[in-house]
Amino acid sequence: MDVIVTGRRCTISDDFRGKATERIQGIERFRDRVQRVEVQVSATQTKQPDQAMRVEITLIGRGPVIRSEASADDKYVAFEHALDKMKSQLRKAADRRKVHRGLRVAETLEIPLPVAEQAPVKEGVEVRRVAGLEVTGDGPLVVREKVFAASPLTLAQALDEMELVGHDFFLYVDAETSAPSVVYRRKAYDYGVIHLDVTPR
């Protein structure tokens, strides 16, 4: 398993690189298909001292990419928090796979896409495009836009991926219906699923 440690706007010492590599070796007992681990340490420009350093850990191998991140005032502390989060995600995914035959999906909703209304534009107000939207004046702030390749997944696969990235929801294309869908966490091991009906009306 290769461990790659990089820094953004900060210097990575040999001591940190060695300790991070040593601590990450323990992940193999949770997930034996990991081929490469990327650890990115970033110094963030923030007024909150307890978030000055952010560490993101990414596991790459045979299966879904797994990520966790954490912030702290010190990169060693941020790394330990991110590593603890990742181990927790891997444990939850393993536990969920053990009980997936008893999977309880609380509700399945089909929601038609709303038709967007074009608001009148005032004279002299700046109009610009942000992430595919026409924004008038200050408008909504789009912080980040991402595009991912999507292979159709079963519900069980989507739940696995959601647990492994540590999110409370996961957007996917349903393998059975080809519908854009999202699975989300409710309480304990309860989940909800929303399927979008994109049939032209």
N, CA and C of each residue as an Amber inpcrd file, in Angstrom:
protein
   603
   0.8450000  -1.1850000   0.0000000   0.0000000   0.0000000   0.0000000
   0.8850000   1.2430000   0.0000000   0.7250000   2.0960000  -1.0070000
   1.5020000   3.3350000  -1.1030000   0.8090000   4.4310000  -0.2950000
   1.5750000   5.2040000   0.4500000   1.0480000   6.3430000   1.2010000
   1.7320000   7.5940000   0.6760000   0.9420000   8.5170000   0.1510000
   1.4800000   9.7590000  -0.4180000   1.0040000  10.9230000   0.4450000
   1.9380000  11.6780000   1.0120000   1.6060000  12.8060000   1.8820000
   2.0460000  14.0920000   1.1940000   1.1150000  15.0070000   0.9860000
   1.4280000  16.2750000   0.3200000   0.9190000  17.4380000   1.1640000
   1.4850000  18.6040000   0.9280000   1.0640000  19.7990000   1.6520000
   0.6760000  20.9150000   0.7080000  -0.3380000  21.6790000   1.0930000
  -0.7420000  22.8810000   0.3450000  -0.5860000  24.0720000   1.2700000
   0.2130000  25.0180000   0.8410000   0.4930000  26.2180000   1.6220000
   1.1180000  25.8870000   2.9820000   1.7910000  24.7320000   3.0720000
   2.4920000  24.3780000   4.3020000   3.5920000  23.3690000   3.9720000
   4.5430000  23.2310000   4.8890000   5.6580000  22.3040000   4.6980000
   5.3750000  21.0160000   5.4650000   5.6670000  19.8840000   4.8370000
   5.4800000  18.5790000   5.4760000   6.8430000  18.0630000   5.9140000
   6.9980000  17.8660000   7.2000000   8.2760000  17.3780000   7.7230000
   8.3810000  15.8650000   7.5530000   9.6030000  15.3570000   7.5890000
   9.8120000  13.9090000   7.5120000   9.1600000  13.2160000   8.7130000
   9.1600000  13.9050000   9.8660000   8.5570000  13.3380000  11.0670000
   7.0540000  13.1180000  10.8590000   6.3570000  14.1350000  10.3210000
   4.9160000  13.9970000  10.0840000   4.6480000  12.9110000   9.0520000
   5.4330000  12.9260000   7.9770000   5.2410000  11.9300000   6.9080000
   5.4130000  10.5020000   7.4650000   6.4350000  10.3100000   8.3010000
   6.6870000   8.9900000   8.8690000   5.5740000   8.5440000   9.8110000
   5.1150000   9.4780000  10.6810000   4.0610000   9.1240000  11.6280000
   2.7480000   8.8450000  10.9080000   2.4270000   9.6530000   9.8900000
   1.1890000   9.4480000   9.1300000   1.2210000   8.0920000   8.4290000
   2.3560000   7.7590000   7.8140000   2.4850000   6.4780000   7.1040000
   2.3290000   5.3130000   8.0790000   2.9420000   5.4350000   9.2360000
   2.8590000   4.3650000  10.2330000   1.4310000   4.1760000  10.7350000
   0.7280000   5.2930000  11.0320000  -0.6340000   5.2130000  11.5650000
  -1.6060000   4.6480000  10.5230000  -1.3680000   4.9550000   9.2550000
  -2.2910000   4.5260000   8.1980000  -2.1950000   3.0270000   7.9410000
  -1.0640000   2.4170000   8.2610000  -0.9320000   0.9740000   8.0240000
  -2.0400000   0.1870000   8.7150000  -2.5690000   0.7180000   9.8180000
  -3.6310000   0.0250000  10.5460000  -4.9470000  -0.0400000   9.8000000
  -5.1040000   0.7880000   8.7720000  -6.3580000   0.7830000   8.0040000
  -6.5370000  -0.5340000   7.2600000  -5.4350000  -1.1920000   6.9070000
  -5.5210000  -2.4200000   6.1090000  -6.3820000  -3.4810000   6.7770000
  -6.4340000  -3.4780000   8.1100000  -7.2640000  -4.5010000   8.7680000
  -8.7460000  -4.1970000   8.5920000  -9.0770000  -2.9050000   8.2920000
 -10.4700000  -2.5580000   8.0330000 -10.8340000  -2.7660000   6.5550000
  -9.8750000  -2.5250000   5.6830000 -10.1640000  -2.6040000   4.2560000
  -8.9280000  -3.1260000   3.5410000  -8.9660000  -4.3890000   3.1400000
  -7.7710000  -5.0380000   2.5990000  -7.5480000  -4.7810000   1.1180000
  -8.4340000  -4.0140000   0.4830000  -8.2710000  -3.7850000  -0.9560000
  -7.6670000  -2.4200000  -1.2680000  -7.1400000  -1.7420000  -0.2680000
  -6.5630000  -0.4100000  -0.4800000  -5.2190000  -0.5450000  -1.1840000
  -5.0520000   0.2130000  -2.2830000  -3.7910000   0.1980000  -3.0220000
  -2.9610000   1.4490000  -2.7630000  -3.6700000   2.5750000  -2.5540000
  -2.9480000   3.8290000  -2.3480000  -3.7370000   4.7070000  -1.3720000
  -3.0040000   5.4000000  -0.5210000  -3.6140000   6.3500000   0.4050000
  -2.9850000   7.7120000   0.1640000  -3.8360000   8.7110000  -0.0420000
  -3.3470000  10.0830000  -0.2300000  -3.7270000  10.9040000   0.9940000
  -2.7440000  11.5580000   1.5720000  -2.9760000  12.4410000   2.7210000
  -2.6030000  13.8460000   2.2800000  -3.5810000  14.7470000   2.2770000
  -3.2950000  16.1300000   1.8920000  -3.4810000  17.0300000   3.1060000
  -2.4330000  17.7720000   3.4270000  -2.4600000  18.7090000   4.5550000
  -2.5200000  20.1170000   3.9830000  -3.5070000  20.9080000   4.4300000
  -3.6720000  22.2690000   3.9090000  -3.7030000  23.2710000   5.0500000
  -2.9540000  24.3470000   4.8770000  -3.0660000  25.4740000   5.8010000
  -4.1800000  26.3550000   5.2680000  -5.2180000  26.5750000   6.0600000
  -6.3750000  27.3390000   5.6010000  -6.3170000  28.7670000   6.1110000
  -6.8490000  29.6620000   5.3310000  -6.9050000  31.0610000   5.7360000
  -8.2410000  31.2860000   6.4160000  -8.2330000  31.2210000   7.7280000
  -9.4680000  31.3470000   8.5010000  -9.1920000  32.1280000   9.7680000
 -10.2450000  32.7530000  10.2910000 -10.1030000  33.5010000  11.5340000
 -10.2900000  32.5890000  12.7510000 -10.6270000  31.3270000  12.4850000
 -10.8290000  30.3770000  13.5800000  -9.5640000  29.5420000  13.7520000
  -8.8280000  29.7640000  14.8340000  -7.5490000  29.0500000  15.0300000
  -7.6960000  27.5320000  15.0550000  -8.8580000  27.0400000  15.5400000
  -9.0240000  25.5880000  15.6430000  -9.2970000  24.9280000  14.2880000
  -9.3080000  25.7320000  13.2150000  -9.4930000  25.1830000  11.8750000
  -8.3640000  25.5950000  10.9360000  -7.2370000  25.9840000  11.5180000
  -6.1270000  26.5080000  10.7150000  -5.4890000  25.4450000   9.8240000
  -5.5310000  24.1830000  10.2650000  -4.9430000  23.0950000   9.4750000
  -6.0320000  22.0820000   9.1260000  -6.1050000  21.7080000   7.8460000
  -7.0830000  20.7030000   7.4250000  -6.3490000  19.5200000   6.8210000
  -6.7580000  18.3160000   7.1890000  -6.1680000  17.0980000   6.6510000
  -7.2690000  16.2960000   5.9650000  -7.0200000  15.9070000   4.7260000
  -7.9560000  15.0580000   3.9840000  -7.2520000  13.7450000   3.6550000
  -7.8890000  12.6350000   4.0010000  -7.3450000  11.3100000   3.7210000
  -8.2270000  10.6370000   2.6770000  -7.6220000  10.1130000   1.6270000
  -8.3580000   9.4420000   0.5530000  -7.7850000   8.0530000   0.3460000
  -8.6470000   7.0400000   0.4100000  -8.2440000   5.6590000   0.1220000
  -8.6490000   5.3170000  -1.3030000  -7.7020000   4.8080000  -2.0780000
  -7.9640000   4.4420000  -3.4670000  -7.5960000   2.9780000  -3.6450000
  -8.4810000   2.2140000  -4.2530000  -8.2120000   0.7890000  -4.4490000
  -9.2830000   0.1560000  -5.2890000  -9.4830000  -1.1350000  -5.1000000
 -10.5150000  -1.8550000  -5.8330000 -11.8360000  -1.6330000  -5.1020000
 -12.6370000  -0.7420000  -5.6250000 -13.8930000  -0.3830000  -4.9740000
 -14.0430000   1.1220000  -4.9370000 -15.0400000   1.6130000  -4.2090000
 -15.2730000   3.0600000  -4.1770000 -14.1520000   3.8090000  -3.4720000
 -13.9410000   5.0460000  -3.8940000 -12.9740000   5.9200000  -3.2290000
 -13.5630000   6.3170000  -1.8770000 -12.7270000   6.3150000  -0.8490000
 -13.1850000   6.6210000   0.5090000 -12.4310000   7.8540000   0.9940000
 -13.1850000   8.8230000   1.5410000 -12.5520000  10.0610000   1.9930000
 -13.0040000  10.4270000   3.3910000 -12.1140000  11.1060000   4.0980000
 -12.4930000  11.7490000   5.3630000 -11.6100000  12.9740000   5.5220000
 -12.1230000  13.9480000   6.2410000 -11.3040000  15.1390000   6.4900000
 -11.6410000  15.7190000   7.8510000 -10.6880000  16.4780000   8.3920000
 -10.8820000  17.1180000   9.6940000  -9.9720000  18.3340000   9.7800000
 -10.3670000  19.2650000  10.6270000  -9.5770000  20.4780000  10.8380000
  -9.2460000  20.6300000  12.3100000  -8.1200000  21.2600000  12.5750000
  -7.6920000  21.5320000  13.9530000  -6.6440000  22.6320000  13.9000000
  -6.1290000  23.0070000  15.0760000  -5.0950000  24.0460000  15.1030000
  -3.7130000  23.4770000  14.8030000  -3.6100000  22.1440000  14.7680000
  -2.3260000  21.4840000  14.5570000  -2.5320000  20.3420000  13.5590000
  -1.5790000  20.1670000  12.6410000  -1.7730000  19.1430000  11.5920000
  -1.7670000  17.7260000  12.1510000  -1.0300000  17.4830000  13.2210000
  -1.0290000  16.1490000  13.8350000  -2.4160000  15.8150000  14.4040000
  -3.0080000  16.8060000  15.0820000  -4.3380000  16.6100000  15.6700000
  -5.3770000  16.4280000  14.5630000  -5.2960000  17.2740000  13.5230000
  -6.2460000  17.1650000  12.4020000  -6.1280000  15.8050000  11.7330000
  -4.8960000  15.3120000  11.5900000  -4.6910000  13.9960000  10.9730000
  -5.3540000  12.8980000  11.8060000  -5.1630000  12.9370000  13.1300000
  -5.7480000  11.9120000  14.0000000  -7.2730000  11.9420000  13.9340000
  -7.8630000  13.1530000  13.9040000  -9.3220000  13.2690000  13.8000000
  -9.8140000  12.6890000  12.4730000  -9.1090000  13.0090000  11.3770000
  -9.5090000  12.5090000  10.0550000  -9.3770000  10.9890000   9.9990000
  -8.3180000  10.4560000  10.6130000  -8.1080000   9.0040000  10.6190000
  -9.1960000   8.3070000  11.4460000  -9.5630000   8.8970000  12.5890000
 -10.6380000   8.3300000  13.4090000 -11.9550000   8.3200000  12.6470000
 -12.2260000   9.4050000  11.9160000 -13.4620000   9.4750000  11.1100000
 -13.4770000   8.3740000  10.0600000 -12.3250000   8.1780000   9.4130000
 -12.2600000   7.1640000   8.3560000 -12.4900000   5.7700000   8.9310000
 -11.8730000   5.4730000  10.0600000 -12.0680000   4.1590000  10.6780000
 -13.5340000   3.9570000  11.0570000 -14.1700000   5.0200000  11.5460000
 -15.5850000   4.9410000  11.9030000 -16.4380000   4.6680000  10.6660000
 -16.1320000   5.3500000   9.5570000 -16.8680000   5.1320000   8.3100000
 -16.7170000   3.6860000   7.8340000 -15.4900000   3.1670000   7.9110000
 -15.2360000   1.7960000   7.4620000 -15.9640000   0.7850000   8.3510000
 -16.0040000   1.0530000   9.6680000 -16.7230000   0.1570000  10.5830000
 -18.2140000   0.1630000  10.2730000 -18.7720000   1.3720000  10.0690000
 -20.2130000   1.4780000   9.7890000 -20.5660000   0.7610000   8.4960000
 -19.7280000   0.9280000   7.4670000 -19.9860000   0.2620000   6.1910000
 -19.9260000  -1.2490000   6.3570000 -18.9590000  -1.7370000   7.1340000
 -18.8380000  -3.1780000   7.3670000 -20.0370000  -3.6930000   8.1490000
 -20.4760000  -2.9430000   9.1720000 -21.6470000  -3.3450000   9.9490000
 -22.8990000  -3.3600000   9.0910000 -23.0290000  -2.3400000   8.2260000
 -24.2210000  -2.2680000   7.3740000 -24.2750000  -3.4360000   6.4080000
 -23.0980000  -3.8380000   5.8870000 -23.0720000  -4.9820000   4.9640000
 -23.4930000  -6.2710000   5.6740000 -23.1700000  -6.3770000   6.9720000
 -23.5450000  -7.5800000   7.7230000 -25.0550000  -7.7010000   7.8720000
 -25.7470000  -6.5440000   7.9530000 -27.1920000  -6.5770000   8.2030000
 -28.0020000  -6.1060000   7.0000000 -27.3490000  -6.0290000   5.8090000
 -28.0500000  -5.4180000   4.6690000 -29.2720000  -6.2050000   4.2240000
 -29.3540000  -7.5040000   4.5760000 -30.5470000  -8.2710000   4.2120000
 -31.7690000  -7.7480000   4.9530000 -31.5300000  -7.1510000   6.1070000
 -32.6470000  -6.5780000   6.8660000 -32.7550000  -5.0820000   6.6680000
 -32.2530000  -4.5870000   5.5600000 -32.2320000  -3.1540000   5.2750000
 -33.6310000  -2.5500000   5.3530000 -33.7490000  -1.4920000   6.1340000
 -35.0410000  -0.8310000   6.2500000 -34.9730000   0.5120000   5.5420000
 -35.6810000   0.6290000   4.4490000 -35.7720000   1.9040000   3.7450000
 -37.1030000   2.5140000   4.1420000 -37.0560000   3.6310000   4.8020000
 -38.2400000   4.1760000   5.4230000 -39.2800000   4.6610000   4.4160000
 -38.8270000   5.2540000   3.3430000 -39.7970000   5.7770000   2.3890000
 -39.1620000   5.9100000   1.0290000 -39.9610000   5.7550000   0.0080000
 -39.5040000   5.9710000  -1.3530000 -40.4140000   7.0110000  -1.9700000
 -39.8310000   8.1000000  -2.4180000 -40.6240000   9.2010000  -2.9610000
 -40.2810000   9.4210000  -4.4160000 -41.2860000   9.6860000  -5.2130000
 -41.0650000  10.1060000  -6.5920000 -41.4900000  11.5570000  -6.6760000
 -40.5430000  12.4110000  -6.9840000 -40.8180000  13.8440000  -6.9880000
 -40.5620000  14.4000000  -8.3770000 -41.5800000  14.9900000  -9.0140000
 -41.3540000  15.5820000 -10.3310000 -40.4720000  16.8200000 -10.2070000
 -39.6560000  17.0580000 -11.2100000 -38.8000000  18.2410000 -11.1940000
 -39.6400000  19.4910000 -11.4020000 -39.4330000  20.5240000 -10.5950000
 -40.2130000  21.7500000 -10.7740000 -39.7490000  22.5000000 -12.0150000
 -40.6580000  23.2520000 -12.5930000 -40.3190000  24.0910000 -13.7520000
 -39.8260000  25.4250000 -13.2180000 -38.6040000  25.7920000 -13.5930000
 -38.0230000  27.0390000 -13.0960000 -38.7110000  28.2380000 -13.7300000
 -38.9730000  29.2480000 -12.9100000 -39.5780000  30.4730000 -13.4250000
 -38.4960000  31.5200000 -13.5990000 -38.5840000  32.2650000 -14.7020000
 -37.5980000  33.2990000 -14.9830000 -38.0550000  34.6040000 -14.3580000
 -37.3100000  35.1090000 -13.4020000 -37.6690000  36.3750000 -12.7640000
 -37.3260000  37.5400000 -13.6820000 -38.1170000  38.6090000 -13.6500000
 -37.7980000  39.7730000 -14.4840000 -36.4790000  40.4060000 -14.0440000
 -35.6950000  40.8330000 -15.0240000 -34.3860000  41.4290000 -14.7330000
 -34.5120000  42.9440000 -14.7350000 -34.0190000  43.5660000 -13.6510000
 -34.0860000  45.0200000 -13.5600000 -32.9880000  45.6400000 -14.4220000
 -33.2680000  46.8290000 -14.9470000 -32.2920000  47.5260000 -15.7730000
 -31.0770000  47.9300000 -14.9560000 -29.9090000  47.7730000 -15.5520000
 -28.6790000  48.1900000 -14.8960000 -28.1520000  47.2120000 -13.8610000
 -28.8180000  46.0540000 -13.6900000 -28.3630000  45.0510000 -12.7170000
 -27.5470000  44.0000000 -13.4590000 -26.3720000  43.6910000 -12.9240000
 -25.4640000  42.7370000 -13.5580000 -26.0650000  41.3230000 -13.5570000
 -25.9790000  40.6570000 -14.7120000 -26.4340000  39.2710000 -14.8360000
 -25.2310000  38.4390000 -15.2610000 -24.9640000  37.3420000 -14.5380000
 -23.8410000  36.4810000 -14.8910000 -24.2460000  35.0270000 -14.6930000
 -23.4670000  34.1060000 -15.2770000 -23.7610000  32.6840000 -15.1450000
 -22.8170000  32.0650000 -14.1150000 -23.3940000  31.3690000 -13.1330000
 -22.6190000  30.6810000 -12.1040000 -23.1310000  29.2530000 -12.0330000
 -22.2670000  28.2940000 -12.3600000 -22.6180000  26.8700000 -12.2880000
 -23.9200000  26.5670000 -13.0250000 -24.0820000  27.1750000 -14.1940000
 -25.2610000  26.8880000 -15.0070000 -26.4850000  27.7200000 -14.6610000
 -26.3700000  28.6170000 -13.6750000 -27.5030000  29.4670000 -13.2910000
 -27.2520000  30.8860000 -13.7540000 -28.3190000  31.5760000 -14.1430000
 -28.2080000  33.0090000 -14.4110000 -28.4120000  33.7240000 -13.0960000
 -27.3930000  34.4340000 -12.6530000 -27.4380000  35.1040000 -11.3600000
 -27.5680000  36.5960000 -11.5840000 -28.5790000  37.1790000 -10.9300000
 -28.8330000  38.6110000 -11.0480000 -28.3240000  39.3030000  -9.7940000
 -27.4860000  40.3410000  -9.9810000 -26.9490000  41.0570000  -8.8290000
 -26.0410000  40.1550000  -8.0030000 -26.2010000  40.1880000  -6.6650000
 -25.3860000  39.3600000  -5.7870000 -25.7400000  37.8890000  -5.9460000
 -27.0430000  37.5870000  -5.9690000 -27.5160000  36.2300000  -6.2310000
 -26.9770000  35.2070000  -5.2490000 -27.2630000  33.9170000  -5.5130000
 -26.7560000  32.8660000  -4.6200000 -25.2650000  32.6460000  -4.8220000
 -24.5840000  32.3230000  -3.7550000 -23.1500000  32.0610000  -3.8310000
 -22.9290000  30.5680000  -4.0190000 -22.3670000  30.1730000  -5.1620000
 -22.0320000  28.7750000  -5.4130000 -20.5680000  28.5990000  -5.0450000
 -20.3230000  27.8760000  -3.9680000 -18.9670000  27.7480000  -3.4530000
 -18.1580000  26.7600000  -4.2780000 -18.7840000  25.6480000  -4.6630000
 -18.0390000  24.6110000  -5.3720000 -18.9640000  23.8760000  -6.3280000
 -18.4580000  23.5680000  -7.4910000 -19.2290000  22.7900000  -8.4630000
 -18.3790000  21.5940000  -8.8690000 -18.9760000  20.3810000  -8.8290000
 -18.2410000  19.1780000  -9.1920000 -19.0500000  18.3540000 -10.1780000
 -18.3390000  17.6520000 -11.0530000 -18.9780000  16.7260000 -11.9900000
 -18.3240000  15.3650000 -11.7930000 -19.1430000  14.3150000 -11.6050000
 -18.6320000  12.9640000 -11.4000000 -19.1850000  12.0320000 -12.4640000
 -18.3610000  11.0950000 -12.9170000 -18.8600000  10.0350000 -13.7750000
 -19.7220000   9.1210000 -12.9190000 -20.8890000   8.7180000 -13.4410000
 -21.8140000   7.9130000 -12.6390000 -22.1250000   6.5980000 -13.3230000
 -21.7680000   5.5050000 -12.6670000 -22.1750000   4.1790000 -13.1230000
 -23.4370000   3.8060000 -12.3550000 -24.3990000   3.1610000 -13.0050000
 -25.6180000   2.7580000 -12.2880000 -25.2820000   1.8740000 -11.0900000
 -25.9790000   2.0970000  -9.9700000 -25.7510000   1.3530000  -8.7340000
 -27.0640000   0.7960000  -8.2060000 -26.9660000  -0.3180000  -7.4870000
 -28.1210000  -0.8010000  -6.7440000 -28.2280000   0.0190000  -5.4690000
 -29.3560000  -0.1030000  -4.7770000 -29.5330000   0.6210000  -3.5240000
 -28.4620000   0.2180000  -2.5090000 -28.1710000  -1.0820000  -2.4180000
 -27.1640000  -1.5570000  -1.4620000 -25.7930000  -0.9580000  -1.7690000
 -25.4360000  -0.8730000  -3.0620000 -24.1480000  -0.2830000  -3.4480000
 -24.1150000   1.2100000  -3.1070000 -25.2280000   1.9070000  -3.3460000
 -25.2900000   3.3400000  -3.0390000 -25.1280000   3.5780000  -1.5420000
 -25.7310000   2.7130000  -0.7240000 -25.5910000   2.8410000   0.7300000
 -24.1450000   2.6080000   1.1610000 -23.4930000   1.6240000   0.5540000
 -22.0750000   1.3750000   0.8460000 -21.2470000   2.6160000   0.5610000
 -21.4630000   3.1990000  -0.6170000 -20.6700000   4.3740000  -1.0050000
 -20.9580000   5.5530000  -0.0860000 -22.2200000   5.7240000   0.3150000
 -22.5600000   6.8140000   1.2250000 -21.8210000   6.6610000   2.5490000
 -21.8040000   5.4320000   3.0840000 -21.1090000   5.2040000   4.3550000
 -19.6090000   5.4460000   4.2090000 -19.0490000   5.0570000   3.0720000
 -17.5960000   5.1510000   2.9050000 -17.1090000   6.5790000   2.7040000
 -17.9520000   7.4520000   2.1380000 -17.5290000   8.8500000   2.0150000
 -17.9360000   9.6600000   3.2500000 -18.7130000   9.0320000   4.1500000
 -19.0460000   9.6890000   5.4100000 -20.0770000  10.7870000   5.2990000
 -20.9370000  10.7280000   4.2750000 -21.9710000  11.7490000   4.1000000
 -23.3180000  11.2270000   4.6130000 -24.2630000  12.1490000   4.7710000
 -25.6140000  11.7670000   5.1870000 -26.5210000  11.5080000   3.9980000
 -26.0110000  11.6920000   2.7950000 -26.8030000  11.4180000   1.5950000
 -25.8590000  10.9910000   0.4840000 -26.4110000  10.3650000  -0.5550000
 -25.5870000   9.9590000  -1.6960000 -26.4510000   9.9730000  -2.9480000
 -26.0140000  10.7080000  -3.9450000 -26.7220000  10.8270000  -5.2180000
 -26.2080000   9.7640000  -6.1770000 -27.1180000   9.0480000  -6.8520000
 -26.6960000   7.9730000  -7.7490000 -27.7440000   7.7400000  -8.8270000
 -27.3750000   6.9280000  -9.8110000 -28.3130000   6.5120000 -10.8500000
 -28.7400000   5.0910000 -10.5160000 -30.0570000   4.8740000 -10.3600000
 -30.5590000   3.5620000  -9.9640000 -30.3630000   2.5470000 -11.0830000
 -29.7340000   1.4160000 -10.7630000 -29.4100000   0.4080000 -11.7760000
 -30.6610000  -0.2360000 -12.3610000 -31.7260000  -0.2940000 -11.5840000
 -32.9430000  -0.9600000 -12.0580000 -33.8130000  -0.0520000 -12.9190000
 -33.9370000   1.2090000 -12.5100000 -34.8620000   2.1210000 -13.2010000
 -34.1620000   3.1890000 -14.0330000 -32.8400000   3.3440000 -13.8660000
 -32.0510000   4.4080000 -14.5150000 -32.4780000   5.8080000 -14.0720000
 -33.2140000   5.8970000 -12.9830000 -33.6750000   7.1920000 -12.4900000
 -32.6110000   7.8410000 -11.6090000 -32.4290000   9.1700000 -11.7240000
 -31.5760000   9.8660000 -10.7570000 -32.1950000   9.6800000  -9.3680000
 -31.3860000   9.2770000  -8.4030000 -31.9160000   8.9460000  -7.0760000
 -30.9630000   9.4370000  -6.0000000 -31.5040000   9.5830000  -4.8100000
 -30.6570000   9.9360000  -3.6760000 -31.1020000   9.1120000  -2.4700000
 -30.1330000   8.5140000  -1.7890000 -30.4080000   7.8090000  -0.5450000
 -29.8920000   8.6890000   0.5780000 -30.6130000   8.7270000   1.6950000
 -30.1930000   9.5870000   2.8020000 -30.4200000   8.8830000   4.1290000
 -29.6260000   9.3070000   5.1070000 -29.6850000   8.7100000   6.4350000
 -30.8070000   9.3540000   7.2400000 -31.5640000   8.5450000   7.9670000
 -32.5870000   9.0690000   8.8690000 -32.1180000   8.8670000  10.3040000
 -32.4850000   7.8100000  10.9680000 -32.0210000   7.5510000  12.3270000
 -31.4870000   6.1330000  12.3970000 -30.4370000   5.9690000  13.1850000
 -29.8120000   4.6480000  13.3620000 -29.5410000   4.0280000  12.0010000
 -30.1470000   2.8680000  11.7040000 -29.9230000   2.2160000  10.4190000
 -31.1150000   2.3980000   9.4770000 -31.9180000   3.4260000   9.7060000
 -33.0150000   3.7270000   8.7890000 -32.5260000   4.6510000   7.6820000
 -32.9940000   4.4070000   6.4700000 -32.6100000   5.2240000   5.3270000
 -33.8610000   5.6150000   4.5480000 -33.7660000   6.6960000   3.8170000
 -34.8230000   7.1020000   2.8950000 -34.2540000   7.1490000   1.4900000
 -35.1090000   6.9940000   0.5000000 -34.6740000   7.0390000  -0.8930000
 -35.6260000   7.9380000  -1.6680000 -35.0800000   8.8210000  -2.4620000
 -35.8770000   9.6670000  -3.3460000 -35.4820000   9.3340000  -4.7860000
 -36.4570000   9.0430000  -5.6290000 -36.2320000   8.8070000  -7.0610000
 -36.8820000   9.9560000  -7.8290000 -36.1900000  10.5050000  -8.8100000
 -36.7440000  11.5660000  -9.6390000 -37.3260000  10.9750000 -10.9180000
 -38.5490000  11.3680000 -11.2250000 -39.1880000  10.9640000 -12.4850000
 -38.9280000  12.0680000 -13.4940000 -38.0250000  11.8010000 -14.4560000
 -37.6440000  12.8340000 -15.4220000 -38.3220000  12.6200000 -16.7710000
 -39.4190000  11.8380000 -16.7860000 -40.1800000  11.6240000 -18.0170000
 -40.8000000  12.9470000 -18.4420000 -40.6030000  13.3600000 -19.7080000
 -41.2180000  14.6300000 -20.1530000 -42.7370000  14.5660000 -19.9930000
 -43.3060000  15.6690000 -19.5220000 -44.7600000  15.7350000 -19.3410000
 -45.3950000  16.6240000 -20.3740000
